[in-house]
Amino acid sequence: MTDTVIFDLDGTLLDTLEDLTDSVNHAMETFGFPLHTIDEVRTFVGNGAPKLLERSIPQGLENPDYEAALAAFKAHYAAHCEDKTKPYEGVPGMLAALKAQGYHMAVVSNKFDGAVKKLCKKYFGEFIQVSIGESSEVKRKPAPDTVYRALRELGCDASRAVYVGDSEVDIQTAKNALLPCISVTWGFRTEEKLRGEGAKEEMMIKTPQTLVPLLARLRAEG
């Protein structure tokens, strides 16, 4: 019986795209590189800050300013990650409904760990029991390590868990962790992209509210 939900953060629970774009462009402007639109940054995110900056800066990792630009991004984002970020409409109510039904809930993210914990505490502190981000101690998604650590910290069994995310990284993470994957369509990837990456139609949801009945069905099916 399903009783545990592991959530992605950016694009799933929180709309962080404007703050991420602002921090990327702060780093680009600092070193005199071209700025990016929010739609460009939307395609860059999902694999953590190092990959985001690699995709944003000209010549990527070969750029001699890459490490300094990454540090500038991290410092700016740490200070400004709450400026424009907000939960997607319906997410707090959905989490409250799941908590009332006794679900255990955690967040795993490729965002650096300090920001993940800060944002989860601010927006979802009464619902999310465990939050894990990128650090030197655990491999980032799509490796299953953050999922396994979250399950250990929750004291929950993987056989009773599902994974919820908005990207191809999340689909692969769930596959690597041997968990069912529910893909949300309000985040950073299109429905077409999700289907192309293997998302199942019956496991795709268009609003946070529809997660509750879907989990109830999965729970009943055992």
Disulfide bonds with the S-S distance in Angstrom:
none
